[in-house]
Every structure is written in structure tokens, then in C-alpha cells.
Amino acid sequence: MGLLDGKSAIVTGAGSGIGRAAARRFAAEGASVVLVSRRAAPLEALAEEIAAAGGTALPCPGDVTDPAAAESAVALATARFGGLDIAFDNAGDLGALGPAETLEVDAFRATLETNLVAAFACARAQLPALEARGGSLIFTGSFVGVTAGLAGMAPYAAAKAGLLGLTRVLAAEYGPRGVRVNALLPGGTDTPMGEAATATPEARAAVEGLHALKRLATPEEIAGAALFLASDLSGFVTGTALFADGGVSTSRG
């Protein structure tokens, strides 16, 4: 018996990193998963891998900054799996980086579109289906902008801090309707996106040193935290920020 037997899930950003690991873990725990990402090839390869392991997954390529992509994923989950129980809105990127005075307003806005506005658009499409079955909605946030302000990351920090406000409001609105809404806040994670901050051995060592555990997370470790929020193990958890950050929010050396 898996923790997600008989349930269906949407995972955005499933082409790599945390999203890919979460999709694999959800499927291993019995969920039927709709895979969303911009590029079709990684999704198709992941769906084949999940099928070879005995699971069920369907690729649904699309750009989450286009609301139609979220609507298509919900329609696919409903048509093929009978409804939706879990939505892991994980897609995002670091966006524009640099000192505030060098950042263009359009670049700042684009980072918010990818990391915050797109998350809202996905949730807006998913919530009616989640309400119909009583489900769990999870956003991927970050410690950046919440417990730490890292120089050069103003747009990303603003977007991820905004996700917490969105999480709390949606939890209040949809809790009475049977939907739990939470944010998962990873620390530094060994993913393709994380490579931007760990491009050299020195940079990686510096980032690892920020964490109490003195290392980066694996995507699979963050997927385990996502599984907790997706499953009935967290049945009385909503409106919260779950830190899976290796102690980076509390460590001071």
C-alpha cells in the first residue's frame, strides 16, 4: 500500500530537479501523475521511466505562465484519472539576478510572472477540481525572501515571499471546502536551477556552509517533504510554510 494509492496529482516543473523527483515519488506511492513542464522530451522520458517502474504518468507539456497550460493539465487529470487530489505547483526559476539598481523593471516583472503569478494561475485552475475530491495544494517557496535576503535576488525573493501570502489566503478560503494549501520551502538543493549559485567548488562550499547540515539537499529529500504535504499524514496541516532547508534559516555558522 502506498501513501497516495488511488489518488491523482499534477506536478509542474516536472522535467527536472525537485519536480522530477516528486513526480517519481508520488507515482511510487500509488498516485497517477500529470507531468507539466515546457519541454516535451523530458516529460515523455519521465513518463516512460515511471511506467517501467509500474506507475502511471502522463506528459502534458506547457508553459505555466500561460493559464491555458494549467487548464489543460486539470482537464487531462479529470478525463484520464476521474479528478484531482494533489497539485504540486513547483515550477519556477531564479529569474533576473543582480543589484537592484541594475535590474530592469520588465525583468523584475517577468520573474514575478514565472514564480508567483503563474502559481496563482495554476491554483486558480486546480482549486475547483481539488474541492470536488478534497485535496492538497502545495507551492514551492524558498527560504530566500522569507528568512534570508540574499544580495542580487530581489525579484526571486519578492516572488517567493509573495507565495506565502497567497498560501495563507487560499488556506483560509478553501479550508472550509476541504482543500489544504501549504508552501514547501527548500534550502539549497542539488538541481540544475541550483547550479547557478554553485557553479564553482568555492561557491558550492560557501552555499553548503550556510546550512546547519553543511551540505545541499538532494531532490529526493525535498520530494519526501512534498509527499508528506500531499498525503494524509499532513491531514491537519494547512496554511503553513514547511521548511525543508537543512537549517539554513537558523544556522549562523
Buried (B, 14 or more C-beta within 10 A) or exposed (E): EBBBEEBBBBBBBBBBBBBBBBBBBBBBBBBBBBBBBBEBEBBBEBBEBBEEEEBBBBBBBBBBBEBEBBBBBBBBBBEEBEBBBBBBBBBBBBBBBBEEEEBEEEBBEBBBBBBBBBBBBBBEBBBEBBBBBEBBBBBBBBBBBBBBEBEBBBBBBBBBBBBBEBBBEBBEEBEEEEBBBBBBBBBBBBBEBBEEBBEEEEEBEEBBEBBBEEBBBBBBBBBBBBBBBBBEEBEEBBBBBBBBBBBBBEBEE
